Amino acid sequence: MKTLINILSRTIYKIIFLISIFLFFSYKYSFANETYQFEINGNQNTDQEVILSIIDKIPENLSDEYSNYLINELNESGLFKDIKIRIENNKYFIDVIEYPVIQKIYFEGNERFKDEDLDQIVIELDFDIYNDLSIKTFTNELKNLYSSFGYNDVKINLTKDINDQNLATVYIDITENKITKIKSIKFRGNNDISNSDLSEEIKSKVKKLTNLFANNNFKPIQVDTDRQRLIRFYKKNGYADIKINYDVEYFDNNSVIIYFNINEGNIYNLNNISFSNNIKNESIDKLLKEYFNNYIYENQIYNASIAESIENKISNLIKSSGIKFFEINKLVNLKDSKANLLFEIKESKPIYINNININGNTRTLDYVIRRELEINEGDAFSFNEINNIRKKIQSLGFFEEVEVKHKSVNDNLVDIEIGLKENQTGTFTAGASFGTLDGITLVTGLNESNIGGTGRAIEFMINNSESNSEYKFNTKDRFFLNKDMDLSFGLSFQESDYSKSSSYELDKYQISTGLSYKIQDNLFHSINLSYELDDIFVTDSNTASNTILDAQGGSVKFVLTNGITYSSLNSIIFPRNGNHLKFSNVIETPTSSKNGYIKNILTFKKYIELNKDIASLQATIGNIYSLNNSDILPSDKFSLGGRWLRGFDSYGAGPRDSRTSYIGGNNILATKIDYSKLLLKNDDNPIYFNIFNDIGIVWDNKTSPTYEDESIRSSAGFGFKFYSIVGPIGFSWGFPIQDESYDIKRMFTFSVGNIN
C-alpha cells in the first residue's frame, strides 16, 4: 500500500511539474505578444494573418535591429513596393504599400502560341503579383519559349490598368518578329576531325539545295546541346582532353553564324588495363583473370565507351557468380598519350530499389521508358546500373538530355531519379540527285520515331527517278517478347522500267513484316518476310528474252530476307574512315513455275584517311540459283556496269541477247579501288582528285544468251569529287581495259548526291 502511495505521489509531482512548465511558456509567449504587438496598415489585398506568417522570429525586446529584420522579410515576399516601420507604445506599426494583384491577363500579337499556351506559363510561375521581379521572370521565360522555336528578336511590352482595389488588368503586347535563321556553321581548331563529321553530330542545320526542308532556325539552347554532342563525339574517338565553346555572330537580316571553337587536345591509346578484386571469391577471381588475359581492346584508342564496356562485362561476370551487391570503381590515368585503366571491385552493403521516378517526359509515355530498364522496384541495386540506364534511354533517340541519379531513402533503399528533356522526333525531308546513269531522282520522306509518345516509328517515302518509282510506308515498334527487338510492318509499291536494258517493265506490290535488333555496337541483324504481287509487261516482244516472254503477266510469291550488317563508317554520304560489311540472304518461294530462288550477297567496304587523302576498297560477291531448275528473271540476277564498273553503262557488261535485252548472270564478283587526293582544303567544300581501278565478272545462266563470253571486265580512270553546298558532286572518266565488243561503254559519268 505504501508503495502504491509513493508511485501516486511521484506521478502527481510529475503532472504538477509539466503543468508549471506549460504555464511558464504560455505566459512568456503571451507576455511577448501582449508587450510587443503589431499593427499593420495599408494592406488592401493581403490578409494580416498572411503578413504575420511571413515573420518567423518573435522579438525579445524593442529594437531597430528587429525593425530591419521585418523590412527584409517583408521585402523578400515580393508583395510590397514600400514598407515603413515605427515603434510607439511597445508596439510595431507596419505601414505597407502593396504591389498590384493581377486579376486578368490579355495577350496581343502572339501568333506562334495560343493564349492557353501562354496562360500555362502564368500558372507555372505564379505570376499573380505585378512587381519588377515577377515581370522580369515572366518575360525571360516567355523569351526562352520563343527562342526555343527560333524567335530570338521577340519584343515584349507590359502595360496595366489598376482599379480602386489595387487589382491589375495586365496587357502583354508581343512583337514576334521573324525567326532567326542559321546562315552558316563554322568549326575552328578541328585539325584531326573534318567539318563534315562534326556537322553530322549536331542538330543545328544550315539549309542547302540538297535538303530544302531542313530546319535552320537558330535556337540558343540547341547550340549549347550541340556543344555537348561534339564533346561526347570527340571523347568517343579518344580525345579525352577535348574543350569546346561557341560564339554567335548576329547580322541585320536576322541571321547568325555559329562558331564552334575546338581545342582537340591529345588522342590517348589504351596502355594497361588491370583490376583489383577485394571480393573473396575464387570463382570471381578466375573469371576476371581469364577475361583480362584475353581482352580484345589491345592497341585501341581509349574512349569512354570502351571503359564502360569493360565495366559492364565485369559486372555481368560478378552477377553470374551469384554476387548481387558490389561496387566497381573505375580509375583512369592519362599520361604521355597513354591511358591506363584500373577497375577496383569490392563488396557493398545490400541496397534495393525503392522507386523509379521518371520526370520530364511530357510526351513520351512512361511504359516506353520503363521497358528499356533491366531493373524494377524491389531489385538489388548496383551503382554501375546508373550509366547503363542512361545509355539505354539515350539510345531511343527521343530525348535531348537524359540524367539518371540515385537518392538514398535509408541505409538499404534508394530511389532512382530519371530526368528527361524531350527533343523533336518528327522530320520531313526532301532531296534530289542527278546523274548520267539514273537521271533525276527525287526523294521525299516523312518520319516520326515516337508517334503519340508510344515509341512507335512511322516512315513514308516517295522515291522517283526516270526508270524507277517507289512508294513505301513502314511502321516499327518494340517486339513484346523481347524488348531489344523491333517489330516492323510495311507496304510498298514499285514501278521499275527495264525497257532500255531488257525490254520489259515490272510492277511490284509488297506487304511485309520483320524483326530487327542490335547484336552489339555497330552490328545489327534483321529478318523480313514479305508477300509480293509482281506484274511483268513486255515493252518490245522482238527484243525481249524468252525468259521474259514466258514470265509476262502476274505472279505471287513469298520472300524471306535475312541480313547481318556491321558498319563503323564515319559517314554514309562522305565516308573517310571505317568498315562496312553486309551479308544478305534472300529466299523466294517457288509459288509459280517461273520463280523461286535463293540469293546470297556479301558486300565489303573499307575507307582509310591518309593525311587528308582517302583510300578505299569496295568488293561484292553474290550467287543466285533457282529452286525449280528454271531460268531466273534478269531483274533478280546480277548485273555489271555503272557504279560497280565505271567506264561501262548500267547493264553494260555481261551476258545479253541484244542491246536492249540484257540477261546478266547468276554469279557476280566485283571490286573497286579508289584513291582520292585532296586538291583544295576548304573546310566546308573540299575538292578531291580521284583515280580508280574497277574489276568485275558476271557469269552462269540456265539458258545460253546470244552473247555470253564469261570473261573478266576491268577499267581504270580518274575524276573529281566536290562536296558542295548542293551536295556531293562527282565527275569521272572511265576507260575499259578488258571488255567485249557487245558491251555498252560509257566513258563520262556525272552525278550529284550519290558519288560513292
C-alpha positions in Angstrom: 0.0 0.0 0.0 2.9 2.3 0.9 4.5 1.6 -2.5 1.3 2.5 -4.3 1.1 5.8 -2.4 4.7 6.6 -3.3 4.0 5.9 -7.0 0.9 8.1 -7.0 2.8 10.8 -5.3 5.6 10.8 -7.8 3.1 10.8 -10.6 1.2 13.8 -9.2 4.5 15.7 -8.8 5.4 15.0 -12.4 2.0 16.3 -13.6 2.4 19.4 -11.5 5.9 20.0 -12.9 4.7 19.6 -16.5 1.7 21.9 -15.9 4.1 24.5 -14.4 6.4 24.4 -17.5 3.4 24.7 -19.8 2.0 27.7 -17.9 5.5 29.3 -17.8 6.0 29.2 -21.6 2.4 30.1 -22.2 2.8 33.1 -20.0 6.1 34.0 -21.8 4.5 33.8 -25.2 1.5 35.7 -24.1 3.7 38.3 -22.5 5.7 38.8 -25.6 2.7 39.2 -27.8 0.9 41.4 -25.3 4.0 43.5 -24.7 5.1 43.9 -28.4 2.1 43.9 -30.6 2.0 44.5 -34.4 -0.4 46.9 -36.1 -0.4 46.7 -39.9 -1.8 49.4 -42.2 -2.2 49.8 -45.9 -2.9 46.1 -46.8 -5.8 46.1 -49.2 -5.5 42.6 -50.7 -3.2 40.7 -48.3 -4.7 39.4 -45.1 -3.0 40.3 -41.8 -2.5 36.6 -41.0 -0.6 36.2 -44.2 1.7 39.1 -43.4 2.3 37.8 -39.8 3.0 34.3 -41.2 6.0 35.8 -43.1 7.6 36.8 -39.8 9.5 33.9 -38.3 11.0 35.4 -35.2 9.3 36.9 -32.2 11.2 39.9 -30.8 12.6 39.6 -27.3 12.7 43.4 -27.0 12.0 46.5 -29.0 14.9 47.3 -31.3 15.9 48.9 -34.6 17.6 45.7 -35.5 14.4 43.8 -35.3 12.7 46.5 -37.4 15.3 46.0 -40.1 14.6 42.2 -39.9 10.9 42.9 -40.5 11.7 45.1 -43.5 13.9 42.4 -45.1 11.4 39.6 -44.5 8.5 41.5 -46.0 10.6 42.8 -48.9 11.6 39.3 -49.8 7.9 38.2 -50.0 7.6 40.4 -53.2 4.1 41.6 -52.0 5.0 45.2 -51.1 6.7 48.0 -53.0 7.2 50.1 -49.9 7.4 49.2 -46.2 7.8 51.6 -43.2 8.1 50.6 -39.6 8.0 52.7 -36.5 7.9 51.8 -32.8 5.4 53.5 -30.4 4.0 52.5 -27.1 5.5 49.0 -27.1 4.1 48.3 -30.5 5.4 47.8 -34.0 3.5 49.9 -36.6 3.9 48.4 -40.1 2.8 50.7 -42.9 2.8 49.0 -46.3 2.1 49.9 -49.9 1.2 46.7 -51.9 2.1 45.8 -55.4 -1.0 45.4 -57.5 -2.6 41.9 -57.6 -3.1 40.6 -61.1 -6.7 39.7 -61.7 -6.6 39.2 -65.6 -4.0 39.0 -68.3 -4.6 39.7 -72.0 -2.1 38.7 -74.8 -1.8 40.6 -78.0 0.3 39.9 -81.1 1.0 36.2 -80.2 0.6 34.3 -83.5 3.0 31.4 -82.8 1.4 30.4 -79.5 -2.2 30.3 -78.4 -3.4 32.2 -75.3 -3.8 28.9 -73.5 -0.2 28.0 -74.0 1.0 31.3 -72.5 -1.6 31.1 -69.7 0.2 27.9 -68.7 3.4 29.8 -68.1 1.5 32.3 -65.9 0.2 29.4 -63.8 3.6 27.6 -63.6 5.4 30.8 -62.5 2.6 32.0 -60.1 2.6 35.3 -62.0 -0.1 37.0 -59.8 1.7 40.0 -58.3 2.8 42.8 -60.5 6.3 43.6 -59.3 9.7 44.1 -61.0 11.0 40.6 -60.2 7.9 38.7 -61.3 7.7 40.8 -64.5 11.4 40.0 -65.3 11.0 36.3 -64.5 7.9 36.0 -66.7 9.3 37.9 -69.7 12.5 35.9 -69.6 10.6 32.7 -69.5 8.4 33.9 -72.4 11.5 34.9 -74.4 13.0 31.4 -73.7 9.9 29.8 -75.0 10.0 31.8 -78.2 13.8 31.3 -78.5 13.3 27.5 -78.4 11.4 27.9 -81.7 13.9 30.2 -83.3 12.3 33.6 -82.4 15.3 35.4 -80.9 14.2 39.0 -81.7 10.9 38.9 -79.8 9.8 42.1 -78.1 7.6 42.0 -75.0 5.8 45.1 -73.6 3.6 45.0 -70.5 1.0 47.7 -69.6 -1.5 47.7 -66.7 -4.8 49.2 -65.6 -5.3 49.3 -61.8 -8.7 49.8 -60.1 -9.5 51.3 -56.7 -8.9 47.9 -55.0 -5.3 47.8 -56.4 -6.3 45.0 -58.7 -4.4 45.0 -62.1 -5.5 44.0 -65.6 -2.3 43.4 -67.5 -1.9 43.7 -71.3 1.1 41.9 -72.8 1.9 43.1 -76.2 4.2 40.6 -78.1 6.1 41.6 -81.3 7.4 38.2 -82.5 9.4 39.4 -85.5 11.0 36.9 -87.9 12.6 33.6 -86.9 16.4 33.9 -86.7 18.0 31.7 -89.3 21.4 30.0 -89.2 23.4 31.4 -92.1 26.4 29.2 -91.6 28.1 26.9 -89.0 31.9 27.1 -88.7 34.3 24.8 -86.9 37.6 26.3 -85.7 40.5 24.3 -84.4 39.4 20.9 -85.6 42.7 19.7 -87.1 42.0 15.9 -86.9 38.3 15.6 -87.5 36.6 17.1 -90.6 33.8 19.6 -90.7 31.5 17.0 -92.3 31.9 14.6 -89.5 31.2 17.3 -86.9 28.2 18.6 -88.9 26.6 15.2 -88.8 26.8 15.1 -85.0 24.9 18.3 -84.3 21.1 19.1 -84.6 21.6 22.7 -85.7 21.5 22.8 -89.5 22.1 25.0 -92.5 19.5 24.9 -95.3 21.0 23.6 -98.6 19.7 22.8 -102.0 20.0 19.1 -101.2 17.8 19.5 -98.2 15.5 22.4 -98.7 13.3 21.4 -95.8 16.0 21.4 -93.2 15.0 23.3 -90.1 17.7 26.0 -89.8 16.0 28.0 -87.0 18.6 29.4 -84.6 17.9 28.1 -81.1 20.5 29.0 -78.4 19.5 26.1 -76.2 20.1 23.7 -79.2 23.5 25.2 -79.8 24.6 24.5 -76.3 23.3 20.9 -76.6 25.2 20.6 -79.8 28.4 21.6 -77.9 27.8 18.7 -75.6 27.2 16.4 -78.5 30.5 17.4 -80.0 32.3 16.8 -76.7 30.8 13.3 -76.4 31.8 12.6 -80.1 35.4 13.7 -79.5 35.7 11.6 -76.3 34.2 8.6 -78.1 37.1 9.0 -80.6 39.8 9.1 -77.9 40.1 12.9 -77.3 39.8 12.8 -73.5 41.1 16.4 -73.1 38.6 18.0 -75.6 37.4 21.5 -74.8 34.7 23.3 -76.9 32.9 26.6 -76.6 31.0 28.7 -79.2 30.4 32.2 -80.4 27.4 33.6 -82.3 27.7 36.4 -84.9 24.4 38.3 -85.5 23.5 40.0 -88.7 21.0 42.7 -89.6 18.9 40.4 -91.7 18.1 38.3 -88.6 20.6 35.6 -89.4 23.5 34.2 -87.5 26.8 32.4 -88.0 27.7 29.9 -85.3 31.4 29.3 -84.5 32.4 26.2 -82.5 35.8 26.8 -81.1 37.6 23.5 -80.6 40.7 22.6 -78.6 41.1 18.9 -79.5 44.0 18.0 -77.1 45.6 14.6 -77.4 44.5 11.2 -78.5 45.1 8.5 -75.9 45.8 4.9 -76.7 45.0 2.1 -74.3 48.1 1.0 -72.5 47.4 -1.1 -69.4 44.1 -2.5 -68.2 44.1 -4.2 -64.8 41.8 -4.9 -61.9 41.9 -5.1 -58.1 39.4 -7.6 -56.6 38.5 -7.3 -52.9 35.7 -9.8 -53.1 36.9 -13.0 -51.5 35.5 -15.5 -54.1 37.7 -17.8 -56.0 35.3 -18.2 -58.9 35.1 -14.5 -59.5 38.9 -14.3 -59.4 39.2 -17.0 -62.0 36.6 -15.4 -64.3 38.2 -11.9 -64.1 41.7 -13.2 -64.7 40.5 -15.1 -67.7 38.7 -12.1 -69.1 41.6 -9.6 -68.5 44.1 -12.0 -70.0 42.1 -12.2 -73.2 40.6 -8.7 -73.6 40.1 -7.5 -77.1 41.0 -3.8 -76.7 44.7 -4.1 -77.2 46.3 -1.2 -79.2 43.0 0.6 -79.5 42.3 4.2 -79.0 40.9 4.9 -75.5 37.4 6.2 -75.2 34.7 6.3 -72.5 32.6 3.6 -74.3 35.4 1.0 -74.0 35.8 1.7 -70.3 32.0 1.3 -69.9 32.0 -1.9 -71.9 34.7 -3.4 -69.7 32.8 -2.3 -66.6 29.6 -3.9 -67.8 31.5 -7.1 -68.6 33.0 -7.2 -65.1 29.5 -6.5 -63.6 28.0 -9.4 -65.6 30.7 -11.8 -64.6 30.3 -11.0 -60.9 26.5 -11.3 -61.2 26.9 -14.7 -62.9 28.8 -15.9 -59.8 25.7 -15.1 -57.6 27.1 -11.8 -56.0 24.4 -9.1 -56.0 25.9 -6.3 -54.0 29.2 -4.9 -55.2 30.8 -1.7 -56.4 33.2 -1.1 -59.3 35.4 2.0 -59.2 37.0 3.0 -62.4 40.3 4.8 -62.3 41.7 6.4 -65.4 45.3 7.6 -65.6 46.1 9.7 -68.7 49.7 10.5 -69.3 52.0 10.8 -72.4 49.2 9.9 -74.8 48.6 6.6 -72.9 45.5 5.6 -70.9 45.9 3.2 -68.0 42.7 1.7 -66.6 42.3 0.2 -63.1 39.0 -1.3 -62.0 38.6 -1.7 -58.2 36.0 -4.2 -57.2 34.6 -4.5 -53.7 31.6 -5.8 -51.9 28.9 -3.3 -50.8 26.1 -3.5 -48.3 22.7 -4.7 -49.5 20.8 -2.0 -51.3 17.4 -2.4 -53.0 15.5 -0.1 -55.4 12.6 1.6 -53.7 11.0 3.7 -56.5 12.0 4.5 -60.1 10.8 8.1 -60.7 10.6 9.5 -64.2 10.3 13.2 -64.8 10.3 15.5 -67.9 8.6 13.1 -70.4 5.7 15.4 -71.2 5.0 13.4 -74.5 6.6 10.0 -74.2 4.6 7.6 -72.2 6.2 6.1 -69.0 6.0 2.5 -70.2 8.1 3.3 -73.3 10.9 4.3 -70.9 10.4 1.6 -68.3 10.6 -1.2 -70.9 14.2 -0.1 -71.6 15.2 -0.7 -68.0 16.6 -4.1 -66.9 15.7 -3.4 -63.3 12.5 -2.9 -61.4 11.4 -1.7 -58.0 12.5 -4.2 -55.4 15.5 -5.4 -57.3 19.1 -5.4 -55.9 20.8 -2.1 -56.8 24.3 -1.8 -58.2 25.9 1.6 -58.7 27.1 0.8 -62.3 23.4 0.4 -63.3 23.1 4.2 -63.4 25.2 4.6 -66.5 23.5 1.6 -68.2 20.1 3.1 -67.6 21.2 6.4 -69.1 22.7 4.7 -72.2 19.6 2.6 -72.8 17.2 5.5 -72.6 19.5 7.7 -74.7 19.6 5.1 -77.4 15.9 5.6 -78.0 16.7 8.9 -79.7 13.6 10.6 -78.1 15.5 12.7 -75.6 17.8 15.6 -75.9 19.1 15.2 -72.3 19.0 12.1 -70.0 20.1 12.5 -66.4 20.0 9.5 -64.0 20.7 9.8 -60.3 20.2 7.6 -57.2 18.8 9.1 -54.0 19.2 7.3 -50.7 15.9 6.6 -48.8 17.7 4.8 -45.9 20.6 2.5 -45.4 19.1 -0.2 -47.6 16.9 1.6 -50.1 17.5 4.0 -52.9 15.2 5.9 -55.3 16.3 6.2 -59.0 15.5 9.6 -60.4 15.4 9.8 -64.2 15.3 13.4 -65.6 14.5 13.8 -69.3 14.3 16.6 -71.8 12.5 15.6 -74.9 13.5 16.5 -78.4 11.8 16.7 -81.8 11.3 13.2 -83.2 9.5 14.0 -86.5 11.2 15.1 -89.7 10.2 15.9 -93.2 12.9 15.6 -95.8 13.2 16.3 -99.5 16.3 15.8 -101.6 17.4 15.3 -105.2 20.2 13.7 -107.1 21.1 13.9 -110.7 23.4 11.8 -112.8 24.1 10.4 -116.3 23.3 6.9 -115.0 20.0 7.4 -113.2 18.8 10.8 -114.5 17.0 12.9 -112.0 16.0 11.3 -108.7 13.6 13.0 -106.3 13.2 11.7 -102.7 10.6 12.9 -100.3 10.1 11.4 -96.8 8.1 11.9 -93.7 9.5 10.2 -90.5 8.1 10.2 -86.9 10.0 8.0 -84.5 7.8 8.4 -81.5 4.2 8.9 -82.7 1.8 9.8 -79.9 4.6 9.2 -77.3 4.2 5.4 -77.8 7.8 4.8 -79.1 6.3 3.6 -82.4 8.0 4.8 -85.6 6.3 5.6 -88.9 8.0 6.3 -92.2 6.5 7.3 -95.5 8.8 7.7 -98.5 8.5 8.6 -102.2 11.5 7.9 -104.5 11.1 8.8 -108.1 13.6 8.6 -110.9 13.4 8.2 -114.7 13.4 4.4 -114.5 12.1 3.7 -111.0 9.3 4.9 -108.8 8.8 3.6 -105.3 6.3 4.4 -102.6 6.9 3.0 -99.1 5.1 3.0 -95.8 6.6 1.4 -92.7 5.9 1.3 -89.1 8.1 -0.1 -86.3 7.7 -0.8 -82.6 9.3 -2.9 -79.9 8.5 -6.6 -80.0 6.7 -7.6 -76.8 8.5 -10.9 -76.4 11.9 -9.2 -76.4 12.3 -5.6 -75.6 15.5 -5.3 -77.5 13.8 -6.3 -80.8 11.9 -4.1 -83.1 8.8 -5.5 -84.9 8.0 -3.8 -88.3 5.2 -3.8 -90.8 5.4 -2.3 -94.3 3.5 -1.6 -97.5 5.2 -0.7 -100.8 4.6 -0.2 -104.5 7.4 -0.1 -107.0 7.4 0.5 -110.8 10.7 -0.4 -112.5 11.4 0.3 -116.1 13.8 -2.1 -117.7 12.7 -1.3 -121.3 16.0 0.1 -122.4 18.1 -2.7 -121.0 15.8 -5.8 -121.1 12.6 -4.8 -122.9 10.1 -5.1 -120.0 8.5 -3.2 -117.1 7.9 -4.6 -113.6 5.2 -3.5 -111.1 5.7 -4.9 -107.6 3.2 -4.7 -104.7 4.5 -5.8 -101.3 3.3 -6.4 -97.8 6.0 -7.2 -95.3 6.8 -7.8 -91.6 10.1 -8.3 -89.9 12.3 -8.2 -86.8 15.5 -6.3 -86.2 17.9 -5.9 -83.3 21.4 -4.8 -82.3 23.7 -7.7 -81.5 26.4 -5.4 -80.2 27.9 -1.9 -81.1 27.8 -1.4 -84.9 26.4 -4.9 -85.5 22.8 -5.5 -86.5 20.6 -8.4 -87.6 17.3 -8.3 -89.4 14.9 -10.8 -90.8 11.9 -9.9 -93.0 9.0 -11.8 -94.6 7.1 -10.3 -97.5 4.1 -11.2 -99.7 4.6 -9.9 -103.2 2.4 -9.5 -106.3 4.5 -9.0 -109.4 3.2 -7.9 -112.8 5.6 -8.0 -115.9 4.7 -6.1 -119.0 6.8 -6.7 -122.2 7.6 -3.4 -124.0 9.2 -5.0 -127.1 8.5 -8.7 -127.8 11.0 -8.7 -130.7 14.0 -7.9 -128.3 12.8 -9.4 -125.0 14.4 -12.7 -124.0 12.4 -16.0 -123.9 12.6 -15.9 -120.1 10.8 -12.5 -120.0 8.2 -13.6 -122.6 7.4 -16.7 -120.6 7.1 -14.8 -117.3 5.0 -11.9 -118.5 1.8 -11.3 -116.6 1.2 -11.6 -112.8 2.8 -13.9 -110.2 2.5 -14.3 -106.5 5.4 -15.2 -104.1 6.7 -15.0 -100.5 10.2 -13.6 -100.0 12.2 -14.2 -96.8 15.2 -11.8 -96.4 17.8 -12.3 -93.7 20.6 -9.7 -93.2 23.5 -9.0 -91.0 25.3 -5.6 -91.1 28.4 -4.4 -89.4 29.3 -0.7 -90.0 31.8 1.6 -88.4 31.8 4.2 -91.2 32.1 7.7 -90.0 29.6 8.9 -92.6 27.3 7.5 -95.3 27.4 10.4 -97.6 31.1 11.3 -97.2 32.9 8.2 -95.8 36.6 8.6 -94.9 37.2 6.1 -92.2 35.8 2.7 -91.1 34.5 -0.6 -92.4 31.1 -1.8 -93.7 30.3 -5.4 -94.1 26.8 -6.7 -95.1 25.6 -10.2 -95.7 22.1 -10.7 -97.3 20.3 -13.9 -97.9 17.0 -13.9 -99.9 14.7 -16.9 -100.4 11.9 -16.6 -102.8 9.3 -19.3 -102.6 8.5 -21.2 -105.8 4.8 -20.4 -106.0 4.7 -20.5 -109.8 6.7 -22.4 -112.4 8.8 -19.4 -113.2 10.1 -18.2 -109.9 11.7 -19.4 -106.7 15.3 -18.9 -105.8 17.9 -18.5 -103.1 20.2 -15.4 -103.4 23.3 -14.6 -101.3 25.2 -11.3 -101.4 28.3 -10.3 -99.4 29.4 -6.6 -99.7 32.5 -5.1 -98.1 33.7 -1.5 -98.0 36.8 -0.1 -96.3 37.9 3.5 -96.1 41.2 4.8 -94.7 42.1 8.5 -94.4 45.8 9.1 -95.1 46.8 12.6 -94.2 43.5 14.1 -95.5 43.6 11.8 -98.6 41.2 8.9 -98.8 41.9 5.3 -99.9 39.0 2.9 -100.3 38.4 -0.7 -101.3 34.9 -2.0 -102.1 34.0 -5.5 -103.1 30.9 -7.6 -103.7 30.3 -11.3 -104.3 26.9 -12.9 -105.0 25.2 -16.0 -106.1 21.6 -16.9 -107.0 20.2 -20.3 -108.0 16.7 -21.5 -108.9 14.7 -23.7 -106.6 12.7 -25.2 -109.6 15.6 -25.5 -112.0 14.3 -22.8 -114.3 15.8 -19.6 -115.6 15.7 -16.6 -113.3 14.4 -13.1 -114.3 17.1 -10.6 -115.3 15.8 -8.2 -112.6 16.7 -10.8 -110.0 20.1 -11.8 -111.5 23.3 -9.8 -111.1 24.4 -7.1 -113.5 27.6 -5.3 -114.1 28.3 -1.8 -115.2 27.6 1.7 -113.9 28.8 2.3 -110.4 30.3 -1.1 -109.9 32.2 -1.0 -113.2 33.0 2.6 -114.3 33.7 3.0 -118.0 30.6 0.8 -118.8 26.9 1.7 -118.9 24.4 0.4 -116.4 23.7 -3.2 -117.5 26.6 -2.6 -119.9 28.9 -5.6 -119.3 28.0 -9.2 -119.3 25.7 -11.8 -121.0 23.0 -10.3 -123.3 20.8 -11.3 -126.3 20.9 -7.8 -127.8 21.5 -4.2 -126.9 18.0 -3.9 -125.3 18.0 -7.4 -123.9 20.4 -7.7 -121.0 20.4 -11.1 -119.4 23.0 -10.8 -116.6 24.3 -13.8 -114.6 23.7 -16.0 -111.6 27.1 -15.0 -110.1 29.0 -11.8 -109.6 32.4 -10.8 -108.3 33.5 -7.2 -108.4 36.0 -4.9 -106.8 36.6 -1.1 -106.8 39.8 0.5 -105.7 39.9 4.3 -105.3 42.4 6.9 -104.1 41.2 10.5 -103.6 43.8 13.2 -103.3 42.8 16.4 -101.6 43.2 19.3 -104.0 41.5 22.1 -102.2 41.3 22.1 -98.4 38.2 24.1 -98.0 36.6 23.5 -94.6 33.1 23.3 -96.0 33.6 22.3 -99.6 36.7 20.2 -100.2 37.7 19.1 -103.7 39.4 15.7 -104.4 41.1 14.3 -107.5 40.2 10.6 -107.7 41.8 7.7 -109.6 40.3 4.3 -109.7 40.5 0.7 -110.9 37.4 -1.5 -111.2 37.4 -5.2 -111.9 34.3 -7.5 -112.2 32.7 -10.5 -113.8 29.1 -11.9 -114.0 28.6 -15.4 -115.3 26.4 -18.5 -115.4 22.8 -18.9 -116.9 20.3 -21.7 -117.2 20.0 -21.0 -121.0 22.7 -19.6 -123.2 22.3 -16.0 -124.3 23.4 -14.8 -127.7 26.5 -13.1 -126.2 27.9 -15.0 -123.3 31.7 -14.6 -123.1 32.2 -15.1 -119.4 35.3 -13.0 -119.2 36.6 -10.5 -116.7 35.9 -6.9 -117.4 38.1 -4.1 -116.0 38.5 -0.4 -116.3 40.6 2.5 -114.9 40.1 6.2 -114.8 40.1 9.4 -112.9 37.6 12.0 -111.8 36.8 14.8 -109.4 34.7 14.8 -106.2 33.4 18.1 -105.0 31.5 18.3 -101.7 29.5 21.4 -102.5 26.6 23.3 -100.8 24.2 21.4 -103.0 25.6 18.1 -102.0 28.5 15.8 -103.3 29.2 16.2 -107.0 31.2 13.6 -108.9 32.8 13.7 -112.4 34.6 10.6 -113.7 36.2 9.4 -116.9 36.4 5.6 -117.1 38.4 3.7 -119.8 37.7 0.0 -120.3 40.8 -2.2 -120.1 39.2 -5.6 -120.6 35.9 -5.6 -122.5 33.9 -7.4 -125.2 32.6 -6.0 -128.5 29.0 -6.2 -127.5 29.5 -4.3 -124.2 28.0 -0.9 -123.9 30.6 1.7 -122.8 30.1 5.0 -121.1 33.3 6.9 -120.6 32.0 10.0 -118.8 29.6 10.0 -115.9 28.3 12.8 -113.8 26.4 12.6 -110.5 25.0 14.9 -107.8 24.1 13.4 -104.5 25.4 9.8 -105.0 29.0 9.5 -105.9 30.3 6.5 -103.9 
